[in-house]
Amino acid sequence: MSGLLIALLIPFAGTTLGSACVFFMKDKFPARIQNTLIGFAAGVMVAASVWSLLIPSIQMGAAAYGKMAVIPALIGFLIGMGFLFLLDQLTPHLHIGTNQAEGLPSKISRTAMLALAVTLHNIPEGMAVGVVFAGAMEGSSTMSLAGATALALGIAIQNFPEGAIISMPMRAEGNSKWKAFIIGTLSGTVEPIGAIVTILLASSIVPLMPYFLAFAGGAMLYVVVEELIPESSSGPHSDLGTVGFALGFALMMVLDVVFS
């Protein structure tokens, strides 16, 4: 149980470490490191969406739908995409590298809105980790604890710059370093909470598991296409984002196939 709890806290650790940058950095990440990390996280999340979420969703749906096993995966995927699309309409569009957001109301703190946006985006990621861990714990032949841990690690890498885009602007606005660090860290608390709640409810949502898996996959792919890939390909050293993507995708693919 302790090992599971530690694994569930991995994404939260990424946010915490990113928020801690307020103690060591004055501006932002060097472009080389930023593009490589974001590209790597994107590669991990794309591979995880396919091998850890969408393929298991189709395989689990085969028992109820036979040759039409793709139906739960299709429905869940589109709902996951639609959920993140609506979320983007209600919250500012994040720019991890440039620390900017579009369409912020003038009466609302820009940093507060960024914190809200990051927090909301973290919810489906926490669900994704919880769903995969729940499937592995239920003895699913399509999911493994190693693959779930790798997914958690990939999300943690993505969370690293997200923690920084909250804490560092807060410090620039005149807040203390500790206050900026705490607020940035709190934005990641929804991930382990979401993962734990999903695991606790797993036994009662087994019939809906294919839909939840595909929902998490759709939500994650939306984040990758809308946020991570554009950021990893922008500015100088964009080729390092591609290299990072390839390495992340290859690593997650190997872990999912070999350890499943």
Secondary structure as GFF3:
##gff-version 3
##sequence-region A 1 260
A	DSSP	alpha_helix	2	8	.	.	.	ID=ss1
A	DSSP	alpha_helix	10	19	.	.	.	ID=ss2
A	DSSP	three_ten_helix	20	23	.	.	.	ID=ss3
A	DSSP	alpha_helix	31	47	.	.	.	ID=ss4
A	DSSP	pi_helix	48	54	.	.	.	ID=ss5
A	DSSP	alpha_helix	55	65	.	.	.	ID=ss6
A	DSSP	three_ten_helix	66	68	.	.	.	ID=ss7
A	DSSP	alpha_helix	70	90	.	.	.	ID=ss8
A	DSSP	beta_strand	93	95	.	.	.	ID=ss9
A	DSSP	beta_strand	100	102	.	.	.	ID=ss10
A	DSSP	alpha_helix	110	137	.	.	.	ID=ss11
A	DSSP	alpha_helix	145	172	.	.	.	ID=ss12
A	DSSP	alpha_helix	177	186	.	.	.	ID=ss13
A	DSSP	alpha_helix	190	200	.	.	.	ID=ss14
A	DSSP	three_ten_helix	202	204	.	.	.	ID=ss15
A	DSSP	three_ten_helix	206	208	.	.	.	ID=ss16
A	DSSP	alpha_helix	209	223	.	.	.	ID=ss17
A	DSSP	pi_helix	224	228	.	.	.	ID=ss18
A	DSSP	alpha_helix	229	232	.	.	.	ID=ss19
A	DSSP	alpha_helix	238	258	.	.	.	ID=ss20
###
